Amino acid sequence: MNTALQNLNEELEDFVTELQVERFLTKYYKPERLNACEGRLQRLTQDRLNDIKTHGYAIISCHDSVTGRAMKLFSNGKSRPCTNKLL
């Protein structure tokens, strides 16, 4: 396998999938907001994927989060609550 293809495969292994983003949203987004209108989950999933591609992470605000804290999803698929210092 050539080096460029190997590097691409390694990068893709560390990149969050659409299904992971959808699961993140389903787990942490307030259901009454997530299900407020048809197609919202799909739209939010695509929006968050774009955020991850652009910035390396996506956020659910504290207003929309079931935890009451802003939640952050990283490009490697890991999530954690946001802190004031590391938003």
Backbone as CSV, one residue per row, in Angstrom:
resi,resn,N_x,N_y,N_z,CA_x,CA_y,CA_z,C_x,C_y,C_z
1,MET,0.861,-1.181,0.000,0.000,0.000,0.000,0.900,1.235,0.000
2,ASN,0.575,2.197,-0.858,1.427,3.386,-0.890,1.197,4.246,0.344
3,THR,2.156,5.103,0.636,2.150,5.894,1.861,0.958,6.847,1.934
4,ALA,0.618,7.496,0.819,-0.496,8.450,0.825,-1.813,7.746,1.165
5,LEU,-2.035,6.574,0.583,-3.258,5.827,0.857,-3.284,5.338,2.302
6,GLN,-2.153,4.908,2.809,-2.062,4.465,4.201,-2.364,5.623,5.146
7,ASN,-1.810,6.810,4.859,-2.071,7.988,5.695,-3.553,8.353,5.677
8,LEU,-4.181,8.269,4.506,-5.605,8.575,4.394,-6.423,7.584,5.215
9,ASN,-6.103,6.311,5.127,-6.821,5.304,5.911,-6.679,5.556,7.400
10,GLU,-5.496,5.953,7.859,-5.275,6.239,9.271,-6.086,7.449,9.711
11,GLU,-6.162,8.477,8.846,-6.948,9.671,9.172,-8.427,9.325,9.274
12,LEU,-8.923,8.504,8.357,-10.339,8.143,8.366,-10.701,7.302,9.573
13,GLU,-9.762,6.495,10.071,-10.019,5.699,11.263,-10.275,6.581,12.476
14,ASP,-9.679,7.772,12.480,-9.821,8.690,13.604,-10.927,9.712,13.393
15,PHE,-11.704,9.578,12.321,-12.731,10.578,12.046,-14.112,10.039,12.378
16,VAL,-14.884,10.858,13.024,-16.225,10.487,13.470,-17.127,10.188,12.268
17,THR,-18.020,9.221,12.440,-18.955,8.861,11.376,-20.294,9.568,11.586
18,GLU,-21.100,9.560,10.558,-22.435,10.148,10.644,-23.261,9.454,11.728
19,LEU,-23.126,8.135,11.826,-23.861,7.381,12.843,-23.419,7.776,14.255
20,GLN,-22.125,8.014,14.459,-21.639,8.444,15.772,-22.204,9.812,16.141
21,VAL,-22.278,10.713,15.166,-22.843,12.043,15.420,-24.322,11.915,15.769
22,GLU,-25.028,11.080,15.036,-26.449,10.881,15.306,-26.665,10.305,16.711
23,ARG,-25.839,9.356,17.096,-25.953,8.776,18.448,-25.643,9.814,19.523
24,PHE,-24.636,10.650,19.278,-24.280,11.732,20.202,-25.476,12.669,20.384
25,LEU,-26.089,13.068,19.283,-27.242,13.964,19.352,-28.416,13.301,20.069
26,THR,-28.671,12.050,19.768,-29.780,11.331,20.397,-29.553,11.178,21.898
27,LYS,-28.313,10.999,22.292,-27.999,10.809,23.706,-28.060,12.117,24.497
28,TYR,-27.550,13.211,23.942,-27.388,14.442,24.714,-28.344,15.582,24.360
29,TYR,-29.018,15.522,23.218,-29.922,16.613,22.823,-31.281,16.404,23.484
30,LYS,-31.878,17.454,23.995,-33.204,17.345,24.612,-34.194,16.798,23.579
31,PRO,-34.888,15.721,23.934,-35.798,15.090,22.972,-36.885,16.037,22.448
32,GLU,-37.410,16.885,23.310,-38.470,17.795,22.860,-37.967,18.797,21.824
33,ARG,-36.697,19.090,21.846,-36.111,19.976,20.832,-35.704,19.186,19.593
34,LEU,-35.128,18.006,19.824,-34.656,17.173,18.721,-35.815,16.701,17.852
35,ASN,-36.946,16.427,18.473,-38.102,15.904,17.746,-39.152,16.969,17.461
36,ALA,-38.776,18.236,17.583,-39.739,19.331,17.414,-40.285,19.411,15.993
37,CYS,-39.514,19.004,15.009,-40.006,19.007,13.639,-39.350,17.876,12.848
38,GLU,-40.036,17.464,11.831,-39.566,16.352,11.015,-38.252,16.718,10.315
39,GLY,-37.303,15.811,10.340,-36.034,16.020,9.654,-34.979,16.752,10.462
40,ARG,-35.313,17.148,11.680,-34.359,17.918,12.482,-33.100,17.113,12.817
41,LEU,-33.256,15.845,13.176,-32.097,15.020,13.516,-31.137,14.934,12.329
42,GLN,-31.674,14.729,11.144,-30.829,14.635,9.951,-30.116,15.956,9.678
43,ARG,-30.840,17.069,9.826,-30.238,18.382,9.587,-29.146,18.674,10.610
44,LEU,-29.444,18.407,11.885,-28.452,18.647,12.931,-27.235,17.742,12.759
45,THR,-27.462,16.498,12.344,-26.349,15.580,12.112,-25.422,16.143,11.047
46,GLN,-25.981,16.610,9.953,-25.154,17.176,8.881,-24.459,18.460,9.325
47,ASP,-25.167,19.304,10.061,-24.567,20.541,10.578,-23.385,20.236,11.499
48,ARG,-23.568,19.251,12.385,-22.491,18.907,13.326,-21.312,18.260,12.606
49,LEU,-21.594,17.450,11.582,-20.508,16.879,10.783,-19.701,17.985,10.098
50,ASN,-20.393,18.989,9.581,-19.701,20.126,8.963,-18.855,20.871,9.985
51,ASP,-19.380,21.047,11.200,-18.599,21.693,12.256,-17.328,20.906,12.554
52,ILE,-17.467,19.588,12.627,-16.312,18.740,12.928,-15.283,18.817,11.806
53,LYS,-15.737,18.795,10.567,-14.812,18.885,9.429,-14.103,20.233,9.400
54,THR,-14.815,21.279,9.780,-14.259,22.627,9.741,-13.409,22.953,10.967
55,HIS,-13.897,22.609,12.154,-13.260,23.045,13.397,-12.628,21.921,14.217
56,GLY,-12.967,20.669,13.887,-12.431,19.545,14.642,-13.317,19.112,15.805
57,TYR,-14.434,19.791,16.004,-15.374,19.439,17.065,-16.741,20.060,16.768
58,ALA,-17.744,19.554,17.467,-19.101,20.109,17.389,-19.638,20.226,18.808
59,ILE,-20.580,21.131,19.003,-21.092,21.414,20.345,-22.618,21.359,20.370
60,ILE,-23.142,20.828,21.465,-24.553,20.994,21.819,-24.551,22.005,22.966
61,SER,-25.312,23.060,22.825,-25.327,24.105,23.858,-25.945,23.587,25.152
62,CYS,-25.654,24.260,26.242,-26.234,23.881,27.534,-27.757,24.011,27.488
63,HIS,-28.257,24.936,26.693,-29.698,25.149,26.532,-30.378,23.934,25.888
64,ASP,-29.657,23.268,24.981,-30.221,22.128,24.256,-29.817,20.775,24.834
65,SER,-28.908,20.756,25.782,-28.366,19.510,26.320,-29.202,18.970,27.484
66,VAL,-29.401,17.654,27.491,-30.127,17.032,28.603,-29.326,17.094,29.897
67,THR,-28.029,17.304,29.823,-27.188,17.377,31.019,-27.219,18.762,31.653
68,GLY,-27.679,19.766,30.896,-27.634,21.139,31.391,-26.272,21.782,31.190
69,ARG,-25.350,21.030,30.625,-24.004,21.539,30.309,-23.770,21.387,28.813
70,ALA,-23.011,22.285,28.241,-22.653,22.154,26.833,-21.823,20.887,26.657
71,MET,-22.092,20.163,25.582,-21.383,18.920,25.292,-20.605,19.083,23.994
72,LYS,-19.408,18.507,23.976,-18.512,18.641,22.835,-18.221,17.262,22.254
73,LEU,-18.306,17.128,20.920,-17.971,15.902,20.214,-16.761,16.190,19.335
74,PHE,-15.725,15.378,19.504,-14.480,15.569,18.753,-14.461,14.709,17.494
75,SER,-13.542,15.009,16.598,-13.443,14.296,15.329,-13.094,12.823,15.507
76,ASN,-12.571,12.434,16.658,-12.245,11.020,16.905,-13.443,10.257,17.484
77,GLY,-14.595,10.935,17.660,-15.800,10.281,18.154,-15.974,10.344,19.657
78,LYS,-15.010,10.916,20.364,-15.125,11.026,21.823,-15.871,12.304,22.174
79,SER,-16.612,12.254,23.276,-17.356,13.436,23.713,-17.077,13.696,25.177
80,ARG,-17.321,14.954,25.579,-17.166,15.329,26.982,-17.884,16.656,27.206
81,PRO,-18.188,16.947,28.460,-18.784,18.257,28.759,-17.762,19.361,28.471
82,CYS,-18.248,20.487,28.031,-17.370,21.639,27.817,-17.081,22.307,29.160
83,THR,-15.942,22.934,29.253,-15.627,23.749,30.407,-15.562,25.191,29.967
84,ASN,-15.590,26.088,30.898,-15.506,27.506,30.548,-14.187,27.829,29.854
85,LYS,-13.134,27.112,30.206,-11.815,27.394,29.655,-11.619,26.845,28.255
86,LEU,-12.242,25.684,27.958,-11.971,24.991,26.705,-13.185,24.850,25.813
87,LEU,-13.921,25.895,25.614,-15.084,25.822,24.747,-14.611,25.745,23.341
